[in-house]
Amino acid sequence: MDPSDFADVLTSVREFVREQVVPREDEIEETDQVPAELREACKAMGLYGFAIPEEHGGIGLSMAEEVELAMELGWTTPSLRSLFGTNNGIAGQVLLTGGSPEQQAEWLPRLASGEVVASFALTEPDAGSDPSSLTTKAVRDGDSWVLSGAKRWITNAPFADVLMVFARTDPDAAPARGISTFLVPTSSAGVSFSEHDAKMGQRGSWTCEVYLDDVRVPAENLVGGEEGLHRGYVTALKCLAHGRLHIAALCMGMAARLVHETVEFATQREQGGHAIATYQLVQGLVADSVTDWHAGRALVREAAKAYDDGSDKVTGPSTAKYFCSEAVGRIADRAVQVHGGSGYMRGVPVERIYRDVRLFRIYEGTSQIQQVIIARGALGKAARS
């Protein structure tokens, strides 16, 4: 994208987030949903397709551009970004990474416009950090595939139009080699959902369990369109790597908001006749948070450049996701500490953000999984012997 055009995109998103979404954060928290008019505004701005190439109706941002956008989106409740995060991220990337030309032509323009919402159905009750252990199965039956199993904590599933379902198609293959991905419309017979989950934070972002009871889909719904390749596991890993960089950037956007709220409070709150900003122990907390924020932001930008030029699409995203998700948790904790008792009260932004950011150390690969990926990248065969 032309730099001036991208600058306009960032400006528009920044103004939308700060002028229209931030004033409604309490409403979103209270009602557990993003207002319809904000959803429609996101569609009109092209946010449902920011990572989808222009030839498929999206904005076509590079990863370096995407992380800048994510940092702007991070200024407010993560439930806003979650609305269109799956279309651009882990679900949309399934089609971009492994879809056939025909599948891309059919689905990507609809994802980019927001006409269709897609969900990434990988996690299961007993297959989270290790997706190779998933048990959902798909069996070929004539010109169809029949899917059976259950998925857990699937973002946007309650109002999704299509699921990217990962299922075992070769039960005799090694765990990571017998998995394929299927396009499963949620209107298909046998697809059902639980009530949406009640979570610690990120209210307004809905997840639920998905049940697949002998769901029959046409053979052409196999992502990639070629039977026998079983590329689902590799596709999942590639999609997750992209998502990790995006989440890292989102964390740094939230870190920026937390630093802002901390500084604002410290300069206005008085104790002993002075603003608490004059006390060096408070200054130390602020300094540590600013340092974490700057370090994480630099790491995200460097990792995004390496992702774009193809030199590192594995370790870089993991280091960024690991550091930034942990860092924003530390920053949120310090923000509550500086706020004192008021930071523990509902209705104060840092209390909500404290709960919201905790999830980032868990989904799209826990911090411990990122440690394993990073260590194996550094140690090579020695880590696997």
C-alpha positions as CSV (number, residue, x, y, z in Angstrom):
1,M,0.0,0.0,0.0
2,D,1.2,3.5,-0.7
3,P,2.6,5.1,2.5
4,S,0.3,8.1,2.3
5,D,-2.8,5.8,1.8
6,F,-1.7,3.7,4.8
7,A,-1.2,6.8,6.9
8,D,-4.8,7.8,6.1
9,V,-6.0,4.3,7.1
10,L,-4.2,4.6,10.5
11,T,-5.6,8.1,11.1
12,S,-9.1,7.0,10.3
13,V,-8.9,3.9,12.6
14,R,-7.3,6.0,15.4
15,E,-10.1,8.5,15.3
16,F,-12.8,5.8,15.1
17,V,-11.3,3.9,18.1
18,R,-10.8,6.9,20.3
19,E,-13.9,9.0,19.4
20,Q,-16.5,6.3,18.8
21,V,-15.4,3.1,20.6
22,V,-13.7,4.2,23.8
23,P,-16.8,6.2,24.9
24,R,-18.8,3.0,24.6
25,E,-16.4,0.6,26.4
26,D,-18.6,0.5,29.6
27,E,-21.6,-0.3,27.5
28,I,-19.8,-3.1,25.7
29,E,-18.6,-4.5,29.1
30,E,-22.1,-4.3,30.6
31,T,-24.0,-5.8,27.6
32,D,-21.3,-8.3,26.5
33,Q,-21.7,-7.3,22.9
34,V,-20.4,-4.7,20.5
35,P,-23.2,-2.4,19.2
36,A,-24.5,-3.1,15.7
37,E,-23.5,0.4,14.5
38,L,-19.9,-0.1,15.4
39,R,-19.9,-3.5,13.6
40,E,-21.3,-1.8,10.5
41,A,-18.7,1.0,10.8
42,C,-15.9,-1.6,10.8
43,K,-17.3,-3.2,7.7
44,A,-17.5,0.2,5.9
45,M,-13.9,0.9,6.9
46,G,-12.7,-2.3,5.4
47,L,-11.5,-3.8,8.7
48,Y,-13.0,-7.2,7.9
49,G,-10.5,-7.5,5.1
50,F,-7.3,-5.6,6.1
51,A,-5.1,-8.7,5.7
52,I,-6.9,-10.1,2.6
53,P,-5.2,-9.2,-0.7
54,E,-6.7,-6.4,-2.8
55,E,-7.5,-8.9,-5.7
56,H,-9.9,-10.6,-3.3
57,G,-11.5,-7.3,-2.1
58,G,-9.4,-6.6,0.9
59,I,-7.0,-3.9,1.8
60,G,-4.0,-6.1,1.5
61,L,-1.7,-4.9,4.3
62,S,1.8,-6.3,4.7
63,M,2.6,-7.7,8.1
64,A,4.6,-4.5,8.9
65,E,1.5,-2.5,8.2
66,E,-0.8,-4.9,9.9
67,V,1.0,-4.7,13.3
68,E,0.8,-0.8,13.2
69,L,-3.0,-1.2,12.6
70,A,-3.2,-3.7,15.4
71,M,-1.5,-1.3,17.8
72,E,-4.1,1.3,17.0
73,L,-6.9,-1.2,17.6
74,G,-5.3,-2.2,20.9
75,W,-6.2,1.2,22.4
76,T,-9.7,0.0,23.2
77,T,-11.5,-3.2,24.2
78,P,-10.1,-6.2,22.4
79,S,-13.6,-7.3,21.6
80,L,-13.7,-4.7,18.8
81,R,-10.8,-6.3,17.0
82,S,-12.2,-9.8,17.7
83,L,-15.2,-9.0,15.5
84,F,-13.1,-9.1,12.3
85,G,-9.9,-10.8,13.7
86,T,-10.8,-14.3,12.6
87,N,-11.7,-13.1,9.0
88,N,-8.3,-11.6,8.6
89,G,-6.4,-13.9,10.9
90,I,-6.5,-17.6,11.8
91,A,-9.6,-18.4,9.7
92,G,-9.0,-16.2,6.7
93,Q,-5.4,-17.3,6.6
94,V,-6.5,-20.9,6.2
95,L,-7.8,-20.0,2.7
96,L,-4.9,-17.7,1.9
97,T,-2.4,-20.4,3.0
98,G,-4.0,-23.6,1.8
99,G,-7.1,-22.8,-0.2
100,S,-7.6,-23.6,-3.9
101,P,-8.0,-20.7,-6.3
102,E,-11.7,-21.6,-6.6
103,Q,-12.1,-21.6,-2.8
104,Q,-10.3,-18.3,-2.5
105,A,-12.4,-16.7,-5.2
106,E,-15.7,-17.9,-3.6
107,W,-15.0,-17.0,0.0
108,L,-12.3,-14.3,0.4
109,P,-14.3,-11.4,-1.1
110,R,-17.2,-12.3,1.2
111,L,-14.8,-12.4,4.2
112,A,-13.2,-9.1,3.3
113,S,-16.6,-7.3,3.0
114,G,-17.9,-8.7,6.3
115,E,-20.8,-10.4,4.4
116,V,-19.5,-13.7,5.9
117,V,-17.9,-14.3,9.3
118,A,-15.4,-17.2,9.5
119,S,-14.2,-19.1,12.6
120,F,-11.1,-21.2,13.1
121,A,-12.2,-24.5,14.6
122,L,-9.1,-26.2,15.8
123,T,-9.1,-26.5,19.6
124,E,-10.8,-29.4,21.3
125,P,-11.4,-30.4,24.9
126,D,-8.3,-32.6,24.8
127,A,-6.3,-30.8,22.1
128,G,-5.2,-27.3,22.8
129,S,-1.5,-26.6,23.0
130,D,-0.9,-29.8,21.0
131,P,-3.3,-29.7,18.0
132,S,-1.8,-32.9,16.6
133,S,-3.8,-34.8,19.3
134,L,-7.2,-33.7,17.9
135,T,-9.9,-36.4,17.6
136,T,-12.5,-34.8,15.3
137,K,-12.7,-37.1,12.3
138,A,-13.7,-36.8,8.7
139,V,-14.6,-39.9,6.6
140,R,-14.9,-39.9,2.9
141,D,-18.3,-41.1,1.7
142,G,-18.8,-40.9,-2.1
143,D,-18.7,-37.3,-3.2
144,S,-18.9,-36.0,0.4
145,W,-17.0,-36.0,3.7
146,V,-18.8,-36.7,7.0
147,L,-17.4,-34.9,10.1
148,S,-17.9,-35.9,13.7
149,G,-16.4,-34.3,16.9
150,A,-16.4,-31.3,19.1
151,K,-14.5,-28.0,19.2
152,R,-14.0,-25.8,22.2
153,W,-13.6,-22.0,22.8
154,I,-14.1,-21.1,19.1
155,T,-14.0,-17.4,18.7
156,N,-17.0,-15.8,16.8
157,A,-18.6,-19.3,16.3
158,P,-22.0,-18.1,17.8
159,F,-22.5,-15.9,14.8
160,A,-20.2,-17.4,12.2
161,D,-21.3,-18.3,8.7
162,V,-18.5,-20.8,8.0
163,L,-16.1,-22.8,10.1
164,M,-12.6,-23.8,9.1
165,V,-12.7,-27.3,10.8
166,F,-9.6,-29.3,11.4
167,A,-10.3,-33.0,11.4
168,R,-8.3,-36.3,11.2
169,T,-8.7,-37.8,7.7
170,D,-6.0,-40.5,8.1
171,P,-6.2,-42.3,11.4
172,D,-3.2,-44.5,10.5
173,A,-0.8,-41.6,9.9
174,A,1.5,-40.0,12.4
175,P,-0.5,-37.6,14.6
176,A,0.7,-34.4,12.9
177,R,0.4,-35.9,9.4
178,G,-3.2,-37.2,9.2
179,I,-5.1,-33.9,9.5
180,S,-7.0,-31.9,6.9
181,T,-9.1,-28.7,6.9
182,F,-12.7,-28.3,5.8
183,L,-15.0,-25.5,4.9
184,V,-18.1,-26.2,7.0
185,P,-21.1,-23.7,6.6
186,T,-22.8,-23.3,10.0
187,S,-26.1,-23.9,8.3
188,S,-25.1,-27.5,7.6
189,A,-27.2,-30.2,9.2
190,G,-25.5,-31.6,12.3
191,V,-23.7,-28.3,13.3
192,S,-24.8,-27.0,16.7
193,F,-23.4,-24.7,19.4
194,S,-23.3,-24.3,23.1
195,E,-24.3,-21.1,24.9
196,H,-21.5,-18.6,24.5
197,D,-18.9,-18.8,27.3
198,A,-18.8,-16.6,30.4
199,K,-15.2,-15.4,30.5
200,M,-13.0,-13.5,33.0
201,G,-12.5,-10.7,30.5
202,Q,-12.9,-9.7,26.9
203,R,-16.6,-9.3,27.2
204,G,-18.2,-8.6,23.8
205,S,-16.0,-11.3,22.2
206,W,-18.0,-14.5,22.0
207,T,-16.6,-18.0,22.1
208,C,-18.5,-21.3,22.5
209,E,-18.3,-25.0,21.9
210,V,-19.1,-26.4,18.4
211,Y,-20.6,-29.8,17.9
212,L,-20.3,-31.7,14.7
213,D,-22.8,-34.7,14.5
214,D,-22.2,-36.5,11.2
215,V,-22.0,-33.2,9.3
216,R,-21.9,-33.9,5.6
217,V,-20.1,-31.4,3.3
218,P,-19.2,-31.7,-0.4
219,A,-15.8,-33.1,-1.3
220,E,-14.8,-29.7,-2.8
221,N,-15.0,-28.3,0.7
222,L,-11.7,-29.9,1.6
223,V,-9.4,-26.9,1.8
224,G,-6.8,-27.2,-1.0
225,G,-9.1,-29.5,-2.9
226,E,-6.7,-32.4,-3.2
227,E,-7.4,-35.5,-1.2
228,G,-4.5,-37.3,0.4
229,L,-2.3,-34.3,1.1
230,H,-3.4,-34.0,4.7
231,R,-2.0,-30.5,5.1
232,G,-4.1,-29.3,7.9
233,Y,-1.5,-29.4,10.6
234,V,1.0,-27.4,8.6
235,T,-1.7,-25.0,7.6
236,A,-2.7,-24.5,11.3
237,L,0.9,-23.8,12.3
238,K,1.3,-21.2,9.5
239,C,-1.9,-19.5,10.4
240,L,-1.0,-19.4,14.1
241,A,2.4,-17.8,13.4
242,H,0.7,-15.0,11.5
243,G,-1.8,-14.6,14.4
244,R,0.9,-14.5,17.0
245,L,2.5,-11.4,15.5
246,H,-0.9,-9.7,15.3
247,I,-1.7,-10.6,18.9
248,A,1.8,-9.3,20.0
249,A,1.0,-6.0,18.3
250,L,-2.4,-5.8,19.8
251,C,-0.8,-6.3,23.3
252,M,1.4,-3.3,22.6
253,G,-1.5,-1.2,21.7
254,M,-3.1,-2.1,25.0
255,A,0.2,-1.4,26.7
256,A,0.1,2.1,25.2
257,R,-3.4,2.6,26.6
258,L,-2.3,1.3,30.1
259,V,0.7,3.6,30.1
260,H,-1.6,6.5,29.2
261,E,-4.1,5.7,32.0
262,T,-1.3,5.3,34.5
263,V,0.4,8.6,33.7
264,E,-2.9,10.4,33.7
265,F,-3.8,9.1,37.1
266,A,-0.3,9.6,38.6
267,T,-0.3,13.2,37.5
268,Q,-3.7,14.0,38.9
269,R,-4.0,11.9,42.1
270,E,-2.7,13.6,45.2
271,Q,-1.4,12.2,48.4
272,G,0.3,14.3,51.1
273,G,-0.4,17.5,49.2
274,H,1.5,16.3,46.1
275,A,0.6,14.5,42.9
276,I,1.7,10.8,43.4
277,A,3.9,11.3,40.3
278,T,6.4,13.1,42.5
279,Y,7.1,9.9,44.5
280,Q,10.0,7.9,43.2
281,L,8.5,4.5,43.9
282,V,5.6,5.5,41.6
283,Q,8.1,6.8,39.1
284,G,9.8,3.4,39.1
285,L,6.6,1.6,38.3
286,V,5.9,4.0,35.4
287,A,9.5,3.6,34.1
288,D,9.3,-0.1,34.1
289,S,6.0,0.0,32.1
290,V,7.3,2.5,29.6
291,T,10.4,0.3,29.1
292,D,8.3,-2.9,28.6
293,W,6.1,-1.0,26.1
294,H,9.0,0.4,24.1
295,A,10.9,-3.0,24.0
296,G,7.8,-4.9,22.9
297,R,6.9,-2.4,20.2
298,A,10.4,-2.6,18.8
299,L,10.4,-6.4,18.9
300,V,7.0,-6.5,17.1
301,R,8.2,-4.2,14.3
302,E,11.4,-6.1,13.8
303,A,9.6,-9.5,13.7
304,A,7.1,-8.1,11.2
305,K,9.9,-7.1,8.8
306,A,11.4,-10.5,9.0
307,Y,8.0,-12.1,8.4
308,D,7.5,-10.0,5.3
309,D,10.9,-10.7,3.8
310,G,10.5,-14.4,4.6
311,S,13.6,-14.7,6.7
312,D,11.7,-15.7,9.9
313,K,8.1,-16.9,10.0
314,V,8.5,-19.1,13.1
315,T,10.8,-17.9,15.9
316,G,10.1,-14.2,15.4
317,P,6.4,-14.4,15.8
318,S,6.8,-16.7,18.9
319,T,9.3,-14.3,20.6
320,A,7.0,-11.4,19.9
321,K,3.9,-13.1,21.2
322,Y,5.7,-14.5,24.2
323,F,7.4,-11.2,25.3
324,C,4.5,-8.9,24.5
325,S,1.7,-11.0,26.1
326,E,3.8,-11.3,29.3
327,A,4.8,-7.6,29.2
328,V,1.3,-6.3,28.9
329,G,0.3,-8.4,31.9
330,R,3.1,-6.7,33.9
331,I,2.1,-3.3,32.7
332,A,-1.6,-3.9,33.6
333,D,-0.5,-5.1,37.1
334,R,1.5,-2.0,37.6
335,A,-1.3,0.2,36.3
336,V,-3.7,-1.3,39.0
337,Q,-1.0,-0.8,41.6
338,V,-0.5,2.9,40.8
339,H,-4.3,3.4,40.8
340,G,-4.4,1.8,44.3
341,G,-7.9,0.9,45.5
342,S,-9.6,2.6,42.6
343,G,-7.7,0.3,40.2
344,Y,-9.6,-2.6,41.8
345,M,-13.0,-1.1,41.1
346,R,-15.3,-2.0,38.2
347,G,-15.8,0.8,35.8
348,V,-12.1,1.9,35.9
349,P,-10.4,1.2,32.6
350,V,-7.3,-0.4,34.1
351,E,-9.4,-2.9,36.0
352,R,-11.1,-4.1,32.9
353,I,-7.9,-4.2,30.9
354,Y,-6.2,-6.2,33.6
355,R,-8.8,-8.9,33.1
356,D,-8.8,-8.6,29.3
357,V,-5.0,-9.0,28.8
358,R,-4.7,-12.2,30.8
359,L,-6.0,-14.3,27.9
360,F,-3.2,-13.3,25.6
361,R,-0.7,-15.5,27.5
362,I,-3.0,-18.5,26.8
363,Y,-4.6,-18.5,23.3
364,E,-2.8,-19.0,19.9
365,G,-0.2,-20.9,21.8
366,T,0.5,-20.5,25.6
367,S,3.6,-18.8,26.8
368,Q,5.0,-22.2,27.6
369,I,4.5,-23.3,24.0
370,Q,6.2,-20.2,22.7
371,Q,9.2,-21.0,25.0
372,V,9.4,-24.5,23.4
373,I,9.3,-23.1,19.9
374,I,11.9,-20.4,20.7
375,A,14.2,-22.9,22.4
376,R,14.0,-25.4,19.6
377,G,14.8,-22.7,17.1
378,A,17.9,-21.9,19.0
379,L,19.0,-25.4,20.0
380,G,18.0,-27.3,16.9
381,K,18.4,-31.1,17.0
382,A,19.8,-30.9,20.5
383,A,16.4,-29.9,21.8
384,R,14.7,-32.9,20.3
385,S,17.2,-35.7,21.1
